[in-house]
Amino acid sequence: MKLIRQYWLSILSSFFICILMISGFQSISQKTFQNQKESLEKALKRGIMQCYALEGRYPASLEQLISDYHIIYNQDLFDVQYEVVASNMMPSITIIVKE
């Protein structure tokens, strides 16, 4: 009887440890995902400012910004909306997470 109790106790503790590990991995994954989004936003803004400093105008399109300033991001994870108001006003950037 004591052996069966120890057996079940070890199974339950192993199960509990697995659950804790899975939740930890999910937490790390979410933080990494958020860091990727923040990094992309910073890179886009840095490229926009660099373009304005060098050329005296903001990039006309997202494609120009990405190609001229070598910005690489996972297009399967993020959708970037780039809205130009005028050539002398900073464009609006919206990063949307794809599901």
MDAnalysis code that builds the backbone (N, CA, C; Angstrom):
import MDAnalysis as mda
import numpy as np

u = mda.Universe.empty(297, n_residues=99, atom_resindex=np.repeat(np.arange(99), 3), trajectory=True)
u.add_TopologyAttr("name", ["N", "CA", "C"] * 99)
u.add_TopologyAttr("resid", np.arange(1, 100))
u.add_TopologyAttr("resname", ["MET", "LYS", "LEU", "ILE", "ARG", "GLN", "TYR", "TRP", "LEU", "SER", "ILE", "LEU", "SER", "SER", "PHE", "PHE", "ILE", "CYS", "ILE", "LEU", "MET", "ILE", "SER", "GLY", "PHE", "GLN", "SER", "ILE", "SER", "GLN", "LYS", "THR", "PHE", "GLN", "ASN", "GLN", "LYS", "GLU", "SER", "LEU", "GLU", "LYS", "ALA", "LEU", "LYS", "ARG", "GLY", "ILE", "MET", "GLN", "CYS", "TYR", "ALA", "LEU", "GLU", "GLY", "ARG", "TYR", "PRO", "ALA", "SER", "LEU", "GLU", "GLN", "LEU", "ILE", "SER", "ASP", "TYR", "HIS", "ILE", "ILE", "TYR", "ASN", "GLN", "ASP", "LEU", "PHE", "ASP", "VAL", "GLN", "TYR", "GLU", "VAL", "VAL", "ALA", "SER", "ASN", "MET", "MET", "PRO", "SER", "ILE", "THR", "ILE", "ILE", "VAL", "LYS", "GLU"])
u.atoms.positions = np.array([
    [0.814, -1.186, 0.000],
    [0.000, 0.000, 0.000],
    [0.869, 1.265, 0.000],
    [1.947, 1.212, 0.776],
    [2.850, 2.336, 0.852],
    [3.554, 2.556, -0.491],
    [3.857, 1.476, -1.187],
    [4.511, 1.556, -2.486],
    [3.588, 2.213, -3.512],
    [2.317, 1.880, -3.481],
    [1.345, 2.472, -4.407],
    [1.208, 3.971, -4.138],
    [1.196, 4.337, -2.873],
    [1.084, 5.749, -2.508],
    [2.310, 6.525, -3.013],
    [3.484, 5.964, -2.868],
    [4.701, 6.624, -3.352],
    [4.688, 6.737, -4.877],
    [4.173, 5.704, -5.525],
    [4.075, 5.699, -6.981],
    [3.183, 6.849, -7.449],
    [2.004, 6.980, -6.860],
    [1.077, 8.037, -7.246],
    [1.616, 9.419, -6.883],
    [2.292, 9.503, -5.779],
    [2.879, 10.777, -5.379],
    [3.948, 11.221, -6.380],
    [4.756, 10.286, -6.849],
    [5.780, 10.639, -7.837],
    [5.141, 11.013, -9.178],
    [4.067, 10.336, -9.563],
    [3.366, 10.678, -10.808],
    [2.758, 12.073, -10.709],
    [2.107, 12.370, -9.599],
    [1.493, 13.685, -9.420],
    [2.537, 14.798, -9.372],
    [3.634, 14.556, -8.695],
    [4.673, 15.588, -8.631],
    [5.314, 15.792, -10.005],
    [5.494, 14.731, -10.777],
    [6.025, 14.860, -12.136],
    [5.062, 15.651, -13.015],
    [3.781, 15.364, -12.885],
    [2.759, 16.079, -13.646],
    [2.769, 17.567, -13.276],
    [2.863, 17.864, -12.001],
    [2.892, 19.243, -11.528],
    [4.115, 19.986, -12.065],
    [5.260, 19.328, -12.063],
    [6.484, 19.937, -12.591],
    [6.348, 20.208, -14.084],
    [5.743, 19.279, -14.817],
    [5.524, 19.481, -16.256],
    [4.616, 20.685, -16.511],
    [3.560, 20.809, -15.724],
    [2.644, 21.945, -15.873],
    [3.383, 23.258, -15.613],
    [4.208, 23.293, -14.583],
    [4.981, 24.501, -14.282],
    [5.944, 24.843, -15.419],
    [6.583, 23.841, -15.991],
    [7.514, 24.077, -17.093],
    [6.782, 24.615, -18.315],
    [5.635, 24.054, -18.630],
    [4.864, 24.508, -19.791],
    [4.427, 25.952, -19.613],
    [3.934, 26.288, -18.426],
    [3.506, 27.673, -18.198],
    [4.702, 28.621, -18.244],
    [5.849, 28.182, -17.791],
    [7.060, 29.000, -17.877],
    [7.483, 29.241, -19.310],
    [7.418, 28.206, -20.143],
    [7.760, 28.357, -21.553],
    [6.807, 29.323, -22.242],
    [5.520, 29.248, -21.924],
    [4.545, 30.152, -22.532],
    [4.815, 31.592, -22.122],
    [5.174, 31.798, -20.882],
    [5.480, 33.144, -20.400],
    [6.699, 33.713, -21.112],
    [7.722, 32.901, -21.265],
    [8.930, 33.336, -21.968],
    [8.609, 33.633, -23.426],
    [7.782, 32.807, -24.043],
    [7.405, 33.002, -25.433],
    [6.663, 34.324, -25.619],
    [5.754, 34.640, -24.715],
    [5.004, 35.892, -24.812],
    [5.921, 37.096, -24.639],
    [6.870, 37.014, -23.722],
    [7.806, 38.117, -23.516],
    [8.687, 38.307, -24.746],
    [9.137, 37.215, -25.336],
    [9.961, 37.287, -26.536],
    [9.179, 37.912, -27.680],
    [7.920, 37.524, -27.816],
    [7.058, 38.058, -28.860],
    [6.878, 39.564, -28.677],
    [6.643, 40.005, -27.452],
    [6.484, 41.430, -27.161],
    [7.783, 42.182, -27.444],
    [8.915, 41.574, -27.115],
    [10.211, 42.202, -27.401],
    [10.439, 42.351, -28.901],
    [10.003, 41.372, -29.687],
    [10.132, 41.456, -31.139],
    [9.317, 42.626, -31.677],
    [8.119, 42.781, -31.165],
    [7.248, 43.873, -31.614],
    [7.861, 45.228, -31.263],
    [8.356, 45.371, -30.048],
    [8.981, 46.628, -29.626],
    [10.242, 46.916, -30.437],
    [11.020, 45.889, -30.710],
    [12.238, 46.049, -31.499],
    [11.912, 46.494, -32.924],
    [10.872, 45.924, -33.507],
    [10.447, 46.317, -34.851],
    [10.007, 47.774, -34.865],
    [9.236, 48.169, -33.875],
    [8.767, 49.556, -33.811],
    [9.946, 50.527, -33.690],
    [10.915, 50.196, -32.848],
    [12.098, 51.048, -32.687],
    [12.902, 51.126, -33.985],
    [13.066, 49.996, -34.663],
    [13.832, 49.972, -35.914],
    [13.152, 50.817, -36.988],
    [11.833, 50.722, -37.077],
    [11.105, 51.515, -38.068],
    [11.229, 53.008, -37.767],
    [11.059, 53.385, -36.519],
    [11.170, 54.804, -36.154],
    [12.589, 55.322, -36.368],
    [13.576, 54.487, -36.039],
    [14.971, 54.880, -36.244],
    [15.248, 55.079, -37.740],
    [14.727, 54.198, -38.575],
    [14.902, 54.331, -40.019],
    [14.225, 55.575, -40.564],
    [13.040, 55.874, -40.059],
    [12.321, 57.074, -40.492],
    [13.117, 58.323, -40.138],
    [13.616, 58.381, -38.917],
    [14.376, 59.548, -38.475],
    [15.695, 59.675, -39.239],
    [16.329, 58.556, -39.504],
    [17.586, 58.580, -40.246],
    [17.349, 59.080, -41.668],
    [16.271, 58.634, -42.283],
    [15.934, 59.085, -43.632],
    [15.692, 60.594, -43.638],
    [14.964, 61.073, -42.653],
    [14.686, 62.511, -42.580],
    [15.971, 63.309, -42.361],
    [16.856, 62.791, -41.526],
    [18.114, 63.491, -41.253],
    [19.016, 63.527, -42.487],
    [19.043, 62.443, -43.256],
    [19.934, 62.368, -44.416],
    [19.351, 63.017, -45.667],
    [18.049, 62.836, -45.885],
    [17.439, 63.274, -47.136],
    [16.556, 64.509, -46.991],
    [16.215, 64.884, -45.766],
    [15.364, 66.048, -45.558],
    [13.889, 65.777, -45.781],
    [13.542, 64.531, -45.921],
    [12.132, 64.142, -46.082],
    [11.948, 62.753, -45.500],
    [10.704, 62.434, -45.225],
    [10.399, 61.111, -44.687],
    [10.246, 60.112, -45.832],
    [10.434, 58.814, -45.569],
    [10.262, 57.814, -46.634],
    [8.837, 57.851, -47.196],
    [8.733, 57.730, -48.502],
    [7.430, 57.820, -49.161],
    [6.572, 56.582, -48.935],
    [7.215, 55.448, -48.669],
    [6.454, 54.212, -48.479],
    [7.189, 53.280, -47.522],
    [6.465, 52.295, -47.049],
    [7.065, 51.288, -46.175],
    [8.124, 50.492, -46.930],
    [7.865, 50.192, -48.189],
    [8.815, 49.432, -48.996],
    [10.143, 50.173, -49.127],
    [10.076, 51.491, -49.328],
    [11.297, 52.291, -49.417],
    [12.054, 52.258, -48.094],
    [11.344, 52.400, -47.008],
    [11.968, 52.376, -45.683],
    [12.658, 51.041, -45.427],
    [11.975, 49.954, -45.734],
    [12.523, 48.618, -45.484],
    [13.736, 48.336, -46.368],
    [13.652, 48.700, -47.643],
    [14.769, 48.385, -48.543],
    [15.961, 49.317, -48.337],
    [15.719, 50.602, -48.156],
    [16.829, 51.552, -48.024],
    [17.542, 51.446, -46.684],
    [16.818, 51.068, -45.644],
    [17.412, 51.040, -44.306],
    [17.519, 49.623, -43.748],
    [17.386, 48.646, -44.617],
    [17.661, 47.233, -44.319],
    [16.953, 46.740, -43.057],
    [15.668, 46.980, -43.005],
    [14.869, 46.521, -41.869],
    [14.278, 45.168, -42.238],
    [14.516, 44.197, -41.388],
    [14.026, 42.839, -41.619],
    [13.122, 42.461, -40.458],
    [11.956, 41.921, -40.781],
    [11.050, 41.445, -39.742],
    [10.247, 40.271, -40.272],
    [9.658, 39.533, -39.375],
    [8.879, 38.355, -39.734],
    [7.494, 38.797, -40.199],
    [7.276, 38.763, -41.497],
    [6.007, 39.211, -42.060],
    [4.877, 38.226, -41.800],
    [5.213, 37.027, -41.343],
    [4.177, 36.068, -40.961],
    [3.598, 36.396, -39.588],
    [4.364, 37.109, -38.760],
    [3.908, 37.457, -37.410],
    [3.307, 38.848, -37.313],
    [3.855, 39.795, -38.086],
    [3.450, 41.190, -37.945],
    [3.017, 41.777, -39.278],
    [2.016, 42.639, -39.202],
    [1.580, 43.426, -40.346],
    [1.835, 44.884, -39.984],
    [2.590, 45.578, -40.816],
    [2.932, 46.969, -40.535],
    [2.107, 47.864, -41.450],
    [1.391, 48.794, -40.826],
    [0.646, 49.792, -41.590],
    [1.416, 51.103, -41.507],
    [1.701, 51.666, -42.656],
    [2.523, 52.867, -42.767],
    [1.692, 53.912, -43.484],
    [1.371, 54.982, -42.793],
    [0.495, 56.003, -43.366],
    [1.243, 57.329, -43.458],
    [1.390, 57.815, -44.690],
    [2.068, 59.081, -44.936],
    [1.012, 60.175, -45.028],
    [1.177, 61.213, -44.211],
    [0.249, 62.342, -44.230],
    [0.758, 63.405, -45.198],
    [2.005, 63.799, -45.033],
    [2.656, 64.768, -45.915],
    [4.158, 64.497, -45.863],
    [4.883, 65.031, -46.841],
    [6.320, 64.735, -46.900],
    [7.099, 65.378, -45.761],
    [6.519, 66.403, -45.121],
    [7.221, 67.065, -44.023],
    [6.671, 66.681, -42.647],
    [5.772, 65.708, -42.595],
    [5.220, 65.229, -41.321],
    [5.577, 63.760, -41.138],
    [5.918, 63.410, -39.904],
    [6.325, 62.035, -39.626],
    [5.171, 61.065, -39.909],
    [5.459, 60.005, -40.659],
    [4.421, 59.014, -40.965],
    [3.940, 58.289, -39.710],
    [2.736, 57.789, -39.793],
    [2.151, 57.016, -38.701],
    [2.453, 55.539, -38.931],
    [2.919, 54.870, -37.877],
    [3.237, 53.444, -37.957],
    [2.321, 52.692, -37.005],
    [1.701, 51.639, -37.507],
    [0.895, 50.756, -36.670],
    [1.353, 49.331, -36.929],
    [1.696, 48.631, -35.859],
    [2.122, 47.236, -35.980],
    [0.993, 46.363, -35.467],
    [0.505, 45.504, -36.338],
    [-0.605, 44.618, -36.001],
    [-0.086, 43.188, -35.942],
    [-0.455, 42.499, -34.889],
    [-0.045, 41.110, -34.714],
    [-0.995, 40.221, -35.507],
    [-0.437, 39.405, -36.382],
    [-1.252, 38.458, -37.141],
    [-1.555, 37.249, -36.272],
    [-2.706, 36.700, -36.455],
    [-3.080, 35.519, -35.665],
    [-3.092, 34.283, -36.508],
])
